[in-house]
């Protein structure tokens, strides 16, 4: 192990604060001074700009990625008696929305290299009731999509991509968000682009038109059009929709963030390069991968601890980093370990052995555009210091 002189940071380094500039603040103030603060012209502008940015045929701005996944299932008519295959190694919303429409979540284990859903495991879980596959682009690394598309085409299933981490990732040269039936993005405060809370759903124009009905009470007119000079008070409810609309306040932030996204991503990749160079030679950890056929969005930088090299647990490793003023997180507690799903479906930890094994050694390090090179060095040195202090 490389000898390093460790010096504890004087201040606590947060895990992933938002990168908000005066331009976003001015855009919000401009919106607050306008006639529209809820869903209106800026939301429409953000949808158009986002679709153009990634090359999607159409986009629908929403209050969350969760809302996008829920609407996608509803718009496809998926419900009671249907099955949707997804991954155990994801945030719980991926499974929750399947429950919300009355369908059954079927879990397929992950690939050990990328921690994305394993197409062979998906194929093994298919039944006549399978209506959709919901891959999750874990940490920003795209799932292996080609075999999933082939399975979907062969069995007449939909593909709904959970791209909460994957802006602006690419698979085989194509931007995520331009590939499946629906793709849902997250603009939560920690994401690569933020609107504080928010999300976007992309897909073919006819699919997005159907999803738009579900996004605001099932009404057949946009609310902002009803109150504008060319609008009408009359509307009809054509589906039992939800309330998942984005506001113009959020969209104003998103419009500015979209202009800054390329610079954000350049900084993320520069930080990742420093992490990869530093940790590739550290026996106590396994670094994340980026396959040759993808462009990683690097939403998360996830180390895997080689616990056999250490005298402490993952939880203790995290606490040791905290004591050195470095924030971390864990992505994710697998779906099948949560009490609701464990009790409802009788799942045991070993039912999805790769997800369970890798979860126990995952740790996410700070990765965001506000990190300075000095911050990155502090993270690297703290990890090395903990590994040296507790090596076997």
C-alpha positions as CSV (number, residue, x, y, z in Angstrom):
1,X,0.0,0.0,0.0
2,X,1.3,3.4,-1.0
3,X,2.6,5.5,1.9
4,X,0.7,8.7,2.3
5,X,0.8,11.5,4.9
6,X,-2.7,12.0,6.1
7,X,-4.1,15.3,7.4
8,X,-7.7,15.5,8.5
9,X,-9.9,18.1,6.8
10,X,-10.8,21.0,8.9
11,X,-14.4,21.1,7.6
12,X,-17.0,18.4,6.7
13,X,-17.2,17.5,3.0
14,X,-20.8,17.0,2.0
15,X,-21.8,14.1,-0.2
16,X,-23.5,15.8,-3.1
17,X,-24.7,19.4,-2.8
18,X,-26.5,21.1,-5.7
19,X,-24.5,23.3,-8.1
20,X,-26.7,26.4,-8.2
21,X,-25.4,29.7,-9.6
22,X,-26.7,33.2,-9.7
23,X,-28.1,32.5,-13.1
24,X,-30.5,29.8,-11.7
25,X,-31.5,32.2,-8.9
26,X,-32.2,35.0,-11.4
27,X,-34.3,32.6,-13.5
28,X,-36.4,31.7,-10.5
29,X,-36.9,35.3,-9.5
30,X,-37.9,36.1,-13.1
31,X,-40.5,33.3,-12.9
32,X,-41.8,34.5,-9.6
33,X,-42.4,38.0,-11.1
34,X,-44.2,36.5,-14.1
35,X,-47.8,35.4,-14.5
36,X,-46.8,31.8,-14.3
37,X,-45.3,29.9,-11.4
38,X,-46.9,26.5,-11.9
39,X,-47.0,24.5,-15.1
40,X,-46.7,27.0,-17.9
41,X,-44.6,28.3,-20.8
42,X,-41.2,27.7,-19.1
43,X,-42.1,24.0,-18.4
44,X,-43.0,23.7,-22.1
45,X,-39.7,25.3,-23.1
46,X,-37.7,23.0,-20.8
47,X,-39.4,20.0,-22.3
48,X,-38.5,21.1,-25.8
49,X,-34.9,22.0,-24.9
50,X,-34.4,18.7,-23.0
51,X,-35.7,16.6,-25.9
52,X,-33.4,18.5,-28.3
53,X,-30.4,18.1,-26.0
54,X,-30.6,14.3,-25.9
55,X,-32.2,13.8,-29.3
56,X,-35.5,12.4,-27.9
57,X,-38.6,12.6,-30.1
58,X,-40.7,14.0,-27.2
59,X,-40.5,14.8,-23.5
60,X,-42.8,15.4,-20.6
61,X,-41.6,17.4,-17.5
62,X,-42.8,16.0,-14.2
63,X,-42.4,16.4,-10.5
64,X,-40.1,13.3,-10.2
65,X,-38.6,10.3,-11.9
66,X,-40.9,8.2,-9.7
67,X,-43.9,9.9,-11.3
68,X,-42.5,9.2,-14.7
69,X,-42.1,5.5,-14.1
70,X,-45.7,5.4,-12.6
71,X,-47.2,7.2,-15.6
72,X,-45.3,5.0,-18.1
73,X,-46.8,1.9,-16.5
74,X,-50.3,3.4,-16.5
75,X,-50.1,4.7,-20.0
76,X,-49.1,1.2,-21.2
77,X,-52.1,-0.3,-19.5
78,X,-50.1,-2.4,-17.1
79,X,-52.0,-3.4,-14.1
80,X,-53.5,-6.3,-12.0
81,X,-52.3,-9.7,-13.1
82,X,-49.3,-8.3,-15.0
83,X,-45.6,-8.8,-14.1
84,X,-42.8,-6.3,-14.6
85,X,-39.2,-7.4,-14.3
86,X,-36.7,-5.1,-12.6
87,X,-33.5,-5.2,-10.6
88,X,-33.1,-5.7,-6.8
89,X,-30.2,-3.2,-6.7
90,X,-32.1,0.1,-7.1
91,X,-33.9,2.7,-5.1
92,X,-37.2,1.4,-3.9
93,X,-39.3,3.6,-6.2
94,X,-38.5,1.2,-9.1
95,X,-40.5,-1.5,-7.4
96,X,-43.0,0.7,-5.7
97,X,-44.5,2.0,-8.9
98,X,-45.1,-1.5,-10.1
99,X,-47.1,-2.2,-6.9
100,X,-48.9,1.1,-7.4
101,X,-50.5,0.0,-10.7
102,X,-51.4,-3.4,-9.1
103,X,-48.8,-5.4,-11.0
104,X,-46.2,-7.7,-9.6
105,X,-42.5,-6.8,-9.4
106,X,-40.3,-9.7,-10.5
107,X,-36.7,-9.3,-9.6
108,X,-33.8,-10.4,-11.8
109,X,-30.3,-10.4,-10.3
110,X,-27.5,-8.0,-11.6
111,X,-24.3,-8.5,-13.5
112,X,-21.3,-8.5,-11.1
113,X,-19.2,-6.1,-13.2
114,X,-21.7,-3.3,-13.8
115,X,-24.3,-4.0,-11.2
116,X,-27.0,-3.5,-13.8
117,X,-29.7,-6.0,-14.5
118,X,-28.5,-9.3,-16.1
119,X,-30.3,-10.0,-19.4
120,X,-29.8,-13.8,-18.8
121,X,-31.5,-13.5,-15.5
122,X,-34.3,-11.5,-17.1
123,X,-34.8,-14.2,-19.7
124,X,-35.1,-16.8,-17.0
125,X,-37.9,-14.8,-15.2
126,X,-40.2,-14.4,-18.2
127,X,-43.7,-15.8,-18.0
128,X,-46.8,-15.3,-20.1
129,X,-47.8,-12.5,-17.7
130,X,-44.6,-10.4,-18.2
131,X,-45.6,-7.1,-19.7
132,X,-42.5,-5.0,-19.3
133,X,-38.8,-4.9,-18.4
134,X,-37.6,-2.0,-16.2
135,X,-33.8,-1.8,-16.4
136,X,-32.0,0.7,-14.1
137,X,-28.9,2.4,-15.3
138,X,-27.0,1.9,-12.1
139,X,-24.8,4.9,-11.0
140,X,-25.0,6.2,-14.5
141,X,-23.6,3.1,-16.3
142,X,-26.2,1.9,-18.9
143,X,-27.6,-1.5,-18.6
144,X,-26.8,-4.0,-21.4
145,X,-29.8,-3.0,-23.5
146,X,-29.4,-4.9,-26.8
147,X,-30.4,-8.3,-25.4
148,X,-33.2,-6.6,-23.4
149,X,-34.6,-5.1,-26.6
150,X,-34.4,-8.4,-28.3
151,X,-36.3,-10.1,-25.5
152,X,-38.9,-7.4,-25.5
153,X,-39.4,-7.6,-29.3
154,X,-39.6,-11.4,-29.2
155,X,-42.2,-11.4,-26.4
156,X,-44.0,-8.2,-27.2
157,X,-43.1,-6.5,-24.0
158,X,-42.4,-2.8,-23.2
159,X,-39.0,-1.5,-22.1
160,X,-39.3,1.3,-19.5
161,X,-35.8,2.6,-18.6
162,X,-35.1,4.0,-15.1
163,X,-32.5,6.6,-16.0
164,X,-32.5,8.5,-12.7
165,X,-28.7,8.3,-12.8
166,X,-28.1,8.3,-16.5
167,X,-28.1,11.9,-17.8
168,X,-26.3,12.1,-20.3
169,X,-25.1,8.5,-20.6
170,X,-24.8,6.7,-24.0
171,X,-25.2,3.1,-25.0
172,X,-23.6,2.0,-28.3
173,X,-23.3,5.6,-29.3
174,X,-27.0,6.4,-28.6
175,X,-28.0,8.7,-25.8
176,X,-30.1,7.1,-23.1
177,X,-33.6,8.5,-23.4
178,X,-33.9,7.8,-27.1
179,X,-34.0,4.0,-27.0
180,X,-36.9,2.3,-25.2
181,X,-40.7,2.8,-25.0
182,X,-40.3,5.2,-22.1
183,X,-37.3,6.6,-20.2
184,X,-37.6,8.4,-16.9
185,X,-35.0,10.8,-15.6
186,X,-34.6,12.4,-12.2
187,X,-33.7,16.0,-11.4
188,X,-33.6,15.5,-7.6
189,X,-31.2,17.8,-5.7
190,X,-28.2,15.4,-5.9
191,X,-28.6,14.5,-9.6
192,X,-26.3,15.5,-12.5
193,X,-29.0,18.2,-13.5
194,X,-31.3,19.4,-10.8
195,X,-34.6,21.3,-10.5
196,X,-34.7,20.7,-6.7
197,X,-37.3,18.0,-7.2
198,X,-38.4,17.0,-10.7
199,X,-38.1,14.5,-13.6
200,X,-38.6,14.0,-17.3
201,X,-40.2,11.2,-19.3
202,X,-39.1,10.7,-22.9
203,X,-40.5,8.6,-25.7
204,X,-42.3,8.6,-29.0
205,X,-44.7,11.6,-29.5
206,X,-47.8,9.4,-29.3
207,X,-46.6,7.7,-26.1
208,X,-45.8,11.1,-24.5
209,X,-49.2,12.4,-25.5
210,X,-50.8,9.5,-23.7
211,X,-48.5,10.0,-20.7
212,X,-49.4,13.7,-20.6
213,X,-53.0,12.8,-19.9
214,X,-52.0,10.8,-16.9
215,X,-49.7,13.5,-15.6
216,X,-52.4,16.0,-14.6
217,X,-55.6,14.4,-13.4
218,X,-56.4,12.9,-16.8
219,X,-57.5,16.2,-18.2
220,X,-57.5,16.6,-22.0
221,X,-56.1,20.2,-21.9
222,X,-53.0,21.6,-20.4
223,X,-53.9,23.7,-17.3
224,X,-51.8,26.7,-18.4
225,X,-53.6,26.8,-21.8
226,X,-56.9,26.9,-20.1
227,X,-56.0,30.1,-18.3
228,X,-54.2,31.9,-21.1
229,X,-55.8,34.3,-23.7
230,X,-56.4,31.5,-26.2
231,X,-57.6,29.0,-23.7
232,X,-61.1,27.7,-22.8
233,X,-62.5,26.9,-19.4
234,X,-63.9,23.6,-20.7
235,X,-62.0,20.3,-20.2
236,X,-62.8,16.6,-19.9
237,X,-61.2,13.9,-17.8
238,X,-60.4,11.0,-20.0
239,X,-58.3,8.8,-17.7
240,X,-58.1,8.6,-13.9
241,X,-54.8,10.6,-13.8
242,X,-52.4,11.7,-11.2
243,X,-50.8,15.0,-10.2
244,X,-47.2,14.8,-11.3
245,X,-46.8,18.1,-13.2
246,X,-43.6,20.2,-13.0
247,X,-43.9,23.9,-12.1
248,X,-42.4,26.8,-14.1
249,X,-40.2,27.6,-11.0
250,X,-38.6,24.2,-11.3
251,X,-38.4,24.4,-15.1
252,X,-36.6,27.8,-14.8
253,X,-33.8,26.1,-12.8
254,X,-33.7,23.2,-15.3
255,X,-33.3,25.4,-18.4
256,X,-30.2,27.0,-16.9
257,X,-28.9,23.7,-15.6
258,X,-29.2,22.2,-19.0
259,X,-26.9,24.9,-20.4
260,X,-24.3,24.0,-17.7
261,X,-24.6,20.2,-18.0
262,X,-21.7,19.7,-20.4
263,X,-19.4,21.6,-18.0
264,X,-20.8,19.6,-15.1
265,X,-20.1,16.4,-16.8
266,X,-16.6,17.4,-17.8
267,X,-15.8,18.1,-14.1
268,X,-17.4,14.8,-13.0
269,X,-15.2,12.9,-15.4
270,X,-12.1,14.7,-14.3
271,X,-12.9,13.8,-10.7
272,X,-13.5,10.2,-11.7
273,X,-10.2,10.1,-13.5
274,X,-8.4,11.1,-10.3
275,X,-10.3,8.5,-8.2
276,X,-9.7,5.7,-10.7
277,X,-5.9,6.5,-10.9
278,X,-5.7,6.6,-7.1
279,X,-7.8,3.6,-6.2
280,X,-6.8,1.2,-8.9
281,X,-3.7,0.3,-6.9
282,X,-5.4,0.0,-3.5
283,X,-5.9,-3.6,-2.7
284,X,-8.7,-2.9,-0.2
285,X,-11.1,-1.7,-2.8
286,X,-12.5,-2.5,-6.2
287,X,-13.1,0.5,-8.6
288,X,-16.2,0.9,-10.8
289,X,-16.1,0.0,-14.5
290,X,-17.0,1.7,-17.7
291,X,-17.6,-0.8,-20.6
292,X,-16.3,0.1,-24.0
293,X,-19.7,0.2,-25.6
294,X,-21.1,2.9,-23.2
295,X,-20.5,6.4,-22.0
296,X,-21.0,6.5,-18.2
297,X,-22.9,9.4,-16.8
298,X,-21.0,9.1,-13.5
299,X,-23.8,10.1,-11.2
300,X,-22.2,8.0,-8.5
301,X,-18.7,6.8,-7.8
302,X,-19.2,3.5,-6.1
303,X,-16.2,1.7,-4.6
304,X,-16.6,-1.9,-3.4
305,X,-14.6,-2.8,-0.3
306,X,-12.6,-6.0,-0.4
307,X,-13.6,-6.8,3.1
308,X,-11.3,-9.8,3.3
309,X,-8.4,-7.3,3.2
310,X,-9.9,-5.3,6.2
311,X,-10.5,-5.7,9.9
312,X,-13.6,-3.6,9.9
313,X,-17.1,-3.8,8.3
314,X,-18.5,-1.5,5.6
315,X,-20.5,0.4,8.3
316,X,-17.3,1.0,10.3
317,X,-15.4,2.1,7.2
318,X,-18.1,4.7,6.6
319,X,-17.9,5.9,10.2
320,X,-14.1,6.1,9.9
321,X,-14.5,8.3,6.9
322,X,-17.1,10.5,8.7
323,X,-14.6,10.9,11.5
324,X,-12.2,12.2,8.9
325,X,-14.8,14.7,7.7
326,X,-15.8,12.8,4.5
327,X,-19.4,12.1,3.8
328,X,-20.4,8.9,2.0
329,X,-23.6,7.0,1.2
330,X,-24.7,3.5,0.2
331,X,-26.5,2.7,-3.1
332,X,-28.6,0.8,-2.5
333,X,-30.3,-1.4,0.1
334,X,-31.7,-4.0,-2.3
335,X,-35.5,-4.2,-2.8
336,X,-35.8,-7.7,-1.4
337,X,-34.3,-6.8,1.9
338,X,-36.9,-4.2,2.8
339,X,-39.6,-5.5,5.2
340,X,-42.6,-4.8,2.9
341,X,-41.2,-6.7,0.0
342,X,-39.5,-9.4,2.1
343,X,-42.8,-10.1,3.9
344,X,-45.1,-9.8,0.8
345,X,-43.1,-12.1,-1.5
346,X,-41.1,-14.2,1.0
347,X,-37.8,-13.1,-0.5
348,X,-34.6,-14.1,1.3
349,X,-31.3,-12.3,1.1
350,X,-29.7,-15.1,-0.9
351,X,-32.5,-15.2,-3.5
352,X,-30.5,-12.6,-5.4
353,X,-27.0,-13.5,-4.4
354,X,-25.0,-11.0,-6.5
355,X,-27.1,-8.0,-5.5
356,X,-26.9,-9.1,-1.9
357,X,-23.2,-9.8,-1.9
358,X,-22.2,-6.6,-3.7
359,X,-24.6,-4.4,-1.6
360,X,-22.7,-5.5,1.6
361,X,-19.4,-3.9,0.3
362,X,-20.7,-0.9,-1.7
363,X,-19.8,2.6,-0.6
364,X,-20.4,5.8,-2.6
365,X,-17.8,8.6,-2.4
366,X,-18.5,12.3,-3.0
367,X,-18.8,13.1,-6.7
368,X,-20.2,16.5,-7.8
369,X,-19.0,19.5,-9.8
370,X,-18.3,21.7,-6.7
371,X,-15.5,19.4,-5.6
372,X,-12.1,21.1,-5.9
373,X,-8.9,19.1,-6.6
374,X,-8.0,19.7,-2.9
375,X,-11.4,18.1,-1.9
376,X,-10.7,15.1,-4.2
377,X,-7.3,14.7,-2.6
378,X,-8.8,14.8,0.8
379,X,-11.2,12.0,-0.1
380,X,-8.5,9.9,-1.6
381,X,-6.2,10.4,1.4
382,X,-9.0,9.6,3.8
383,X,-9.8,6.3,2.1
384,X,-6.1,5.3,2.0
385,X,-5.8,6.2,5.7
386,X,-8.7,4.1,6.8
387,X,-7.6,1.2,4.6
388,X,-4.0,1.4,6.1
389,X,-5.3,1.7,9.7
390,X,-7.5,-1.4,9.4
391,X,-5.8,-3.6,6.9
392,X,-5.4,-7.3,7.9
